[in-house]
Amino acid sequence: MKKTVIEFMKILEDEFLNVINYESYPFTKISDKYGIYPDILYAYQAGLVENININGYGMDLEILDIEKPKFKLSFIIEDGFNEDNLNEDIVNENKLNEDILNEDNLNEDMLNEDKNVELVKKDGNETNFYEDQFRIVLKYNNALYSEDLTNGFNKSLSIIIKKFIENPNNYLKNISILSEKEQIDIENEEKNFKLKPVKEQLLNIIFQNIAEENKDKIALIAEDGELSYDELNRKSNRIANALIKLGVKAEDKIMFMLKRDSNLIATILGIIKSGAGFIPIDPEYPDDRIKHVLNDSESKYIITKEDLPNKLNIDDLLKENDERNPNPILNPKKLSL
């Protein structure tokens, strides 16, 4: 369903108020009990701290900040501030960085107080303070995120804010996180982009060639051990040749439901080498969901250790002795490749 910016904001407002009105058990206790820990924190802290007077004396407020980020990424909206709010030691030494939307990133119209967007504008060594406005701070763990990535996030955020304000009746689906210049550049690149001709178009042959050139190099590290390119190629060939002997032909569909070990990768390659197309399925799916996918996909077999219709046990397939590269008649334009 299409939503405008205003409609979307109204939905968010209603949901937020519902959360507050119907909260009967602290979310922090739920998260501790079940191990639910968000990677990204969104916090609105504007208007929460006011001037404090005791016996007619104004109290100085000191911002206490942590030396280590509590979340991988924090997106915080705060009241206007001055340079004293920022702890440069934390920024530089404790893997906690703050990026602030500056005047260059946003349209000058957004400096108006009625827009409720506060920017930090630095003139030399001075920081101007905009009253009744907000600052948007992005704190991040720079052991996980690069400065370029977070700068890109801030830039995209500023573009979205600008577009929200310029046309609140616009549909969300029409709002891009790219600037007009970036969109034009991408369109021009797409027009001028040309694919280079590929000498070999069949994936099974490409892998076989790589395996032949790098026989003894490690191709796969899995929980059940390491495989060289030659070992992985021979293992996948056993699966492929076993499938072909069972009547699998080009364009057949084969499902697989396996745990994440070397057998899974060898199965993918083996199915491709047999000429069939593979359909992976998560072992965590409910039984009804698995059976539905199996029937709906019209798969010829499912490779698994579970008790399912048309199943093939991976251990049985690996008993095949033929380790030669199969040579099914394949077409690079077909779905399976």
C-alpha positions as CSV (number, residue, x, y, z in Angstrom):
1,M,0.0,0.0,0.0
2,K,1.4,3.4,-1.0
3,K,2.2,5.8,1.8
4,T,3.1,9.5,1.8
5,V,5.7,10.9,4.1
6,I,2.9,12.4,6.3
7,E,1.0,9.2,6.4
8,F,4.1,7.3,7.3
9,M,5.0,9.7,10.1
10,K,1.4,9.4,11.5
11,I,1.8,5.6,11.6
12,L,5.1,5.9,13.4
13,E,3.6,8.3,15.9
14,D,0.6,6.0,16.6
15,E,2.8,3.0,17.0
16,F,5.1,4.8,19.4
17,L,2.3,6.1,21.5
18,N,0.7,2.6,21.6
19,V,4.0,1.1,22.8
20,I,4.0,3.6,25.7
21,N,0.3,3.2,26.5
22,Y,0.3,-0.6,26.5
23,E,3.7,-1.2,28.0
24,S,3.2,-3.4,31.1
25,Y,6.6,-5.1,31.3
26,P,10.0,-3.5,30.8
27,F,11.5,-4.3,27.4
28,T,15.0,-4.4,29.0
29,K,13.9,-7.4,31.2
30,I,12.6,-9.2,28.1
31,S,15.8,-8.5,26.2
32,D,17.9,-9.7,29.1
33,K,15.9,-12.9,29.5
34,Y,15.8,-13.9,25.8
35,G,19.1,-12.4,24.7
36,I,17.5,-9.7,22.4
37,Y,20.1,-7.1,21.8
38,P,19.7,-4.5,19.0
39,D,22.6,-3.7,16.7
40,I,21.3,-0.2,16.1
41,L,20.0,2.3,18.7
42,Y,17.6,5.1,17.7
43,A,17.2,7.6,20.5
44,Y,15.3,10.9,20.8
45,Q,16.7,12.8,23.7
46,A,15.6,16.4,22.9
47,G,13.9,18.3,25.7
48,L,14.8,15.7,28.4
49,V,17.4,17.9,30.2
50,E,16.4,21.3,31.5
51,N,18.2,24.0,33.4
52,I,18.4,23.1,37.1
53,N,18.2,25.7,39.9
54,I,18.8,24.9,43.6
55,N,18.1,27.7,46.1
56,G,18.3,30.2,43.3
57,Y,21.6,29.0,42.0
58,G,22.0,27.6,38.5
59,M,23.7,24.2,38.4
60,D,26.2,23.4,35.7
61,L,25.3,20.3,33.7
62,E,28.1,18.0,32.7
63,I,27.6,15.4,30.0
64,L,28.7,12.0,31.1
65,D,29.7,9.8,28.2
66,I,30.9,6.3,28.0
67,E,34.3,5.3,26.8
68,K,32.9,2.4,24.8
69,P,29.9,2.3,22.5
70,K,26.9,0.4,24.0
71,F,25.6,-0.4,20.5
72,K,27.3,-1.0,17.1
73,L,25.5,2.0,15.7
74,S,23.6,4.8,17.6
75,F,21.4,7.3,15.9
76,I,20.6,10.1,18.4
77,I,18.6,13.3,18.2
78,E,19.5,15.8,20.9
79,D,19.0,19.4,21.9
80,G,21.2,22.1,20.5
81,F,24.7,22.1,22.0
82,N,28.2,23.6,22.0
83,E,31.6,22.2,21.6
84,D,31.9,21.2,25.2
85,N,29.3,18.4,24.6
86,L,31.9,16.5,22.5
87,N,34.6,14.5,24.2
88,E,37.4,14.4,21.7
89,D,39.4,11.8,23.8
90,I,36.5,9.4,23.3
91,V,36.3,10.1,19.7
92,N,39.9,9.6,19.0
93,E,41.0,6.9,21.5
94,N,38.1,4.7,22.4
95,K,36.6,3.6,19.1
96,L,33.6,5.8,19.5
97,N,33.1,8.3,16.7
98,E,30.5,11.0,16.3
99,D,29.5,12.4,12.9
100,I,27.3,15.4,12.8
101,L,25.2,16.6,9.9
102,N,26.8,19.9,8.9
103,E,25.6,22.8,6.8
104,D,27.2,21.5,3.7
105,N,25.2,18.3,3.8
106,L,21.7,19.9,4.0
107,N,19.7,22.5,2.2
108,E,20.0,26.0,3.7
109,D,16.2,26.1,4.0
110,M,16.5,23.6,6.8
111,L,18.3,26.1,9.0
112,N,15.0,27.8,9.6
113,E,13.9,27.3,13.2
114,D,10.4,26.1,12.3
115,K,11.9,23.1,10.5
116,N,13.0,21.7,13.9
117,V,16.3,20.6,12.5
118,E,19.5,21.8,14.2
119,L,22.8,21.8,12.5
120,V,26.3,22.4,13.8
121,K,28.1,25.1,11.8
122,K,31.8,25.5,12.6
123,D,33.5,28.9,11.8
124,G,37.2,28.5,12.5
125,N,37.5,27.4,16.1
126,E,34.0,28.5,17.1
127,T,30.8,26.6,17.2
128,N,27.6,28.4,16.7
129,F,24.6,27.4,18.7
130,Y,21.1,27.2,17.2
131,E,18.4,27.5,19.8
132,D,15.1,25.5,19.6
133,Q,16.7,23.2,17.1
134,F,18.2,19.7,17.2
135,R,21.4,18.0,16.4
136,I,21.6,14.6,14.8
137,V,24.5,12.5,16.1
138,L,25.7,9.3,14.7
139,K,27.9,7.3,17.1
140,Y,29.6,4.1,15.9
141,N,32.1,1.5,16.7
142,N,34.9,2.1,14.3
143,A,36.2,-1.4,14.8
144,L,33.1,-2.4,12.8
145,Y,32.3,0.5,10.6
146,S,34.6,2.8,8.5
147,E,34.4,6.5,8.5
148,D,33.5,6.5,4.8
149,L,30.6,4.2,5.5
150,T,29.2,6.4,8.3
151,N,29.8,9.5,6.3
152,G,27.8,7.9,3.5
153,F,25.0,7.1,6.0
154,N,24.9,10.7,7.2
155,K,24.9,12.0,3.7
156,S,22.0,9.8,2.8
157,L,20.1,10.8,5.9
158,S,20.5,14.5,5.2
159,I,19.1,13.9,1.7
160,I,16.1,12.1,3.0
161,I,15.4,14.8,5.6
162,K,15.6,17.4,2.9
163,K,13.2,15.5,0.6
164,F,10.8,14.9,3.5
165,I,10.6,18.6,4.3
166,E,10.5,19.7,0.7
167,N,7.5,17.5,-0.2
168,P,5.8,15.8,2.7
169,N,3.0,14.6,0.4
170,N,5.4,12.6,-1.7
171,Y,5.2,8.8,-1.7
172,L,7.9,7.0,0.2
173,K,8.6,4.7,-2.7
174,N,9.6,7.8,-4.8
175,I,12.2,9.0,-2.3
176,S,15.7,8.0,-3.1
177,I,18.7,8.2,-0.6
178,L,20.8,9.5,-3.5
179,S,21.1,13.1,-4.6
180,E,19.9,14.1,-8.0
181,K,23.6,14.3,-9.2
182,E,24.3,10.8,-7.9
183,Q,21.2,9.4,-9.6
184,I,22.2,11.1,-12.9
185,D,25.7,9.7,-12.6
186,I,24.4,6.2,-12.0
187,E,22.0,6.4,-15.0
188,N,24.9,7.5,-17.2
189,E,27.1,4.7,-16.0
190,E,24.3,2.2,-16.7
191,K,23.9,3.6,-20.3
192,N,27.6,3.3,-20.9
193,F,28.1,0.0,-19.2
194,K,29.0,-2.9,-21.5
195,L,29.7,-6.5,-20.5
196,K,32.9,-8.0,-21.6
197,P,32.5,-11.2,-23.5
198,V,33.1,-14.3,-21.4
199,K,35.2,-17.0,-22.9
200,E,33.6,-19.8,-20.9
201,Q,30.0,-19.4,-19.9
202,L,29.3,-22.6,-18.1
203,L,29.8,-22.5,-14.4
204,N,30.7,-26.2,-14.0
205,I,33.5,-25.8,-16.6
206,I,34.7,-22.6,-15.0
207,F,35.1,-24.3,-11.6
208,Q,36.7,-27.4,-13.2
209,N,39.3,-25.2,-14.9
210,I,40.0,-23.3,-11.7
211,A,40.3,-26.7,-9.8
212,E,42.8,-28.0,-12.5
213,E,45.0,-24.9,-12.1
214,N,44.9,-24.8,-8.3
215,K,44.7,-28.5,-7.4
216,D,46.6,-28.3,-4.0
217,K,45.4,-24.9,-2.9
218,I,42.8,-24.7,-0.1
219,A,39.3,-24.1,-1.7
220,L,37.1,-24.7,1.4
221,I,37.4,-24.4,5.1
222,A,34.4,-25.9,6.9
223,E,33.5,-27.2,10.3
224,D,34.3,-30.7,9.2
225,G,37.7,-29.9,7.8
226,E,39.5,-28.3,4.8
227,L,39.3,-29.3,1.2
228,S,41.7,-28.5,-1.6
229,Y,40.3,-27.5,-5.0
230,D,41.1,-31.0,-6.3
231,E,39.4,-32.7,-3.3
232,L,36.3,-30.5,-3.6
233,N,36.1,-31.1,-7.3
234,R,36.3,-34.9,-6.9
235,K,33.7,-34.9,-4.1
236,S,31.3,-32.8,-6.1
237,N,31.9,-35.1,-9.1
238,R,30.8,-38.1,-7.1
239,I,27.6,-36.4,-6.2
240,A,27.0,-35.3,-9.8
241,N,27.7,-38.7,-11.3
242,A,25.4,-40.4,-8.7
243,L,22.6,-38.0,-9.6
244,I,23.0,-38.6,-13.3
245,K,22.9,-42.4,-12.7
246,L,19.6,-41.8,-10.8
247,G,18.1,-40.2,-14.0
248,V,18.8,-36.5,-13.3
249,K,18.9,-34.5,-16.5
250,A,19.6,-31.0,-17.5
251,E,16.9,-28.5,-16.3
252,D,15.7,-30.9,-13.5
253,K,15.3,-29.2,-10.1
254,I,17.0,-30.6,-7.0
255,M,16.3,-29.4,-3.5
256,F,18.8,-29.8,-0.7
257,M,18.5,-29.3,3.1
258,L,21.8,-29.8,4.8
259,K,23.8,-28.4,7.7
260,R,26.6,-26.0,6.8
261,D,29.6,-28.2,6.2
262,S,31.6,-29.3,3.2
263,N,28.8,-31.5,2.0
264,L,26.6,-28.5,1.4
265,I,29.1,-26.8,-0.9
266,A,29.9,-30.1,-2.7
267,T,26.2,-30.7,-3.1
268,I,25.7,-27.3,-4.8
269,L,28.5,-27.9,-7.2
270,G,27.4,-31.5,-7.8
271,I,23.9,-30.5,-8.7
272,I,25.3,-27.8,-11.1
273,K,27.7,-30.4,-12.6
274,S,24.8,-32.8,-13.2
275,G,23.1,-30.0,-15.3
276,A,20.2,-29.5,-12.8
277,G,19.2,-26.4,-10.9
278,F,19.5,-26.3,-7.1
279,I,16.9,-25.1,-4.6
280,P,18.3,-24.6,-1.0
281,I,16.0,-24.9,1.9
282,D,16.6,-24.0,5.5
283,P,16.5,-26.9,8.0
284,E,14.9,-24.5,10.5
285,Y,11.7,-24.2,8.4
286,P,8.6,-25.9,9.7
287,D,7.8,-29.3,8.2
288,D,4.7,-28.0,6.4
289,R,6.8,-25.2,4.8
290,I,9.4,-27.7,3.6
291,K,6.8,-30.0,2.1
292,H,5.1,-27.1,0.4
293,V,8.3,-25.9,-1.2
294,L,9.1,-29.4,-2.3
295,N,5.7,-29.9,-4.0
296,D,5.5,-26.3,-5.3
297,S,9.0,-26.4,-6.9
298,E,8.3,-29.7,-8.6
299,S,11.8,-30.8,-7.5
300,K,12.8,-34.3,-8.7
301,Y,14.6,-35.1,-5.5
302,I,15.6,-33.5,-2.1
303,I,19.1,-34.2,-0.8
304,T,18.8,-34.5,3.0
305,K,19.2,-36.8,6.0
306,E,15.6,-36.1,7.1
307,D,12.6,-38.4,6.4
308,L,11.0,-36.6,3.4
309,P,9.4,-37.7,0.1
310,N,11.8,-38.3,-2.8
311,K,14.8,-37.9,-0.5
312,L,18.3,-38.8,-1.4
313,N,20.8,-39.3,1.5
314,I,24.0,-37.3,1.0
315,D,26.0,-40.2,2.5
316,D,24.6,-42.6,-0.1
317,L,25.5,-40.2,-3.0
318,L,29.0,-39.9,-1.7
319,K,29.5,-43.7,-2.0
320,E,29.7,-43.2,-5.8
321,N,33.1,-44.2,-7.0
322,D,33.2,-42.2,-10.3
323,E,35.2,-39.0,-9.6
324,R,35.5,-38.0,-13.3
325,N,34.1,-34.6,-14.5
326,P,30.6,-35.3,-15.9
327,N,29.9,-33.9,-19.3
328,P,26.1,-33.2,-19.6
329,I,24.9,-31.3,-22.6
330,L,24.2,-27.8,-21.2
331,N,23.1,-24.5,-22.6
332,P,24.4,-21.3,-20.9
333,K,21.0,-19.6,-21.4
334,K,19.1,-22.2,-19.4
335,L,17.9,-21.5,-15.9
336,S,20.1,-23.9,-14.0
337,L,23.3,-22.1,-15.2
